[in-house]
Amino acid sequence: MPDTQPRRFWLLRILSAAAAAVISACKTVPFPFSAPPAPDATGITGPVAVGKGSARSSSAASPRAYRQDGATHLYGLNADRIYKGRMPPQLYAVGVLNVDIDRNGRVTRLDWLRAPRHAPEVMAEIERTIRQASPFPAPTRLGKVVYTDTWLWHKSGKFQLDTLTEGQD
């Protein structure tokens, strides 16, 4: 009977390395929070505090650039729900979501890449928050856009978006 000990050893090392790679890929490097640039510097106008949605448009040339406009829009409509300061090391939930925006800024689809299934109430609240924020800034240069953001959810019910996070301890 051949010795399976070396094979197990290498298999364990490979699995450990793969797990370490996945975990390290999930980390984000915190950066200091700074206020978004003035509207005249970016070509963005708004958000509109009255009613539902936004009257502004986005001149973003890529989904990554649009993500900043989407996050700023959500922060403007949910200022009282934004967690102030650095997030604690243990969060209640973390979710990664694709948001499809049509040429008029309306949300057409939400697609979870990493759903916080242990907290279905958080998933429902994130989806509700995004849908209520529609219309988003119209992606005038892109036509339509699918952008991705990570929601960092505190147990208090307040949140930060990874795009505008103040970091995490």
Secondary structure, DSSP 8 states (H G I E B T S, - for coil): ----HHHHHHHHHHHHHHHHHHHHHH------------HHHHT------SSSS---EE--SSHHHHHHHHHHHHHHH-GGGB--S-B-SS-SEEEEEEEEE-TTS-EEEEEEEE--TT-HHHHHHHHHHHHHT-S--EETTTSSEEEEEEEEE-TTS-EEEGGG---B-
